[in-house]
């Protein structure tokens, strides 16, 4: 079933993920060269350019990174045009519904076990890795140490209050950046269906923003927007836009041709096809895109808080690092991960509800 049906049917989505990965891999390689001691590489040149305030060199590095990312994007786009997918079919069930009903309890119990295991496993790995590496608890607290820092230790009330206050500043900005980024991505992806040439115009600029580390964009954002809330939202939109845009473009591309032809038969044009067929069909891809980029929106806001605004969770973790308050650093890191997981699960529930609604 996996080889003959699921994998083949998933190939368009897999290739869309690889197109996103093509740019993220370039960015990851650049960031990996930061502090690695490598003499050559775009990351090494980027650090030197930032230290020397060499704007020409900085933009040249961004263009080179974008060219690499575009090359990978183009190769996987070529693969998308060569690989087909299975068409949706309906097959009669091999068993009656009442035969399947008896398995609901067992399936539900397994789901609960999987949820418990998925929650517990990161904490077990956290403890095991630090125990194996024999890192001092002062620098790398264990899970119980973080819980104690926020609940039982001296000064836990102040630490908990500071953390919650910082989170209260960060989450609204991340949510706003997420919705704005998704909205822009959806609008441009929809317009690219009506005006296919628009995609060729958007991609190069999107690749430059996606392939350039946010640290390198910070001076430009500071000049344009200052140390304001708008800077936080802009950074979130930058990291959200490209993956969401690629996924939504793929969603519009896999709309069944027969449905579009039905609109054409009744005299409908591109706008009608977009309104009545493509947009309703792509709703589930919006949820999938939200699931993909929700953690990135939080990351973008935290980087802006760290480098620009001096507020929120990103700034709190930076200040705590400077004062060697590793308990707060790890508490902030764990809380940000938990928020990202909750955002992912919320988007996943939205995607499932849309799927169930379409099936009904």
Order of alpha helices (4+ residues) and beta strands (2+ residues): alpha-alpha-alpha-alpha-alpha-alpha-alpha-alpha-alpha-alpha-alpha-alpha-alpha-alpha-alpha
